[in-house]
Amino acid sequence: MRDQLMSEFAALRATIRERGTTRVTVFWLGIAVWAALVVVLVAAVPIPAAVLVPLVVLLATFEAVYGLHVGVERVGRYLQIFHQDAWEATAMAYGQRYPGGGLDPLYSAVFALAAVVNLIPMLASGPTPGEWIPLGLAHVLFVLRVYWGRRRAAGQRAEDLERFRALAAAGRPSPSSPERDA
């Protein structure tokens, strides 16, 4: 059983490392694709609604970054409770004691700025007032999604910690139990 727990710990630590690296890679690739699309739209596509294409790329990139971040945080809380991982406990205590001192793992400001820059091709194409409303609203909704994701992520550690504590108090499912496979 000890070997199995050590294997699980090593695998979950590797998951955190890999997802953390993947999050940064997805962010940079997504921003690169978005920027290329914006340049193409400014240079070649005089249709205001075309700004929705790079906006969808921004949304997909944000959702991927958000999903990877949420997964890493959840694995960290699992390690903190079920493996008494000192690193995870210390990192969480540090964040609680010194709030606002860390980086934004969701790149919220970059995504919000990109949404504003994404409007440049629309301006270059001379939109009508009727085009401004739905296209502007789509951009506002994207920025609100980023804001909501950041707020949700900010409270996730404490919420997941409480949920894993409750699961631990109820008894940890054994590695071969049906509850664990669900």
Secondary structure as GFF3:
##gff-version 3
##sequence-region A 1 182
A	DSSP	alpha_helix	2	44	.	.	.	ID=ss1
A	DSSP	three_ten_helix	48	51	.	.	.	ID=ss2
A	DSSP	alpha_helix	52	82	.	.	.	ID=ss3
A	DSSP	alpha_helix	86	97	.	.	.	ID=ss4
A	DSSP	alpha_helix	108	117	.	.	.	ID=ss5
A	DSSP	alpha_helix	120	124	.	.	.	ID=ss6
A	DSSP	alpha_helix	129	170	.	.	.	ID=ss7
A	DSSP	alpha_helix	178	181	.	.	.	ID=ss8
###
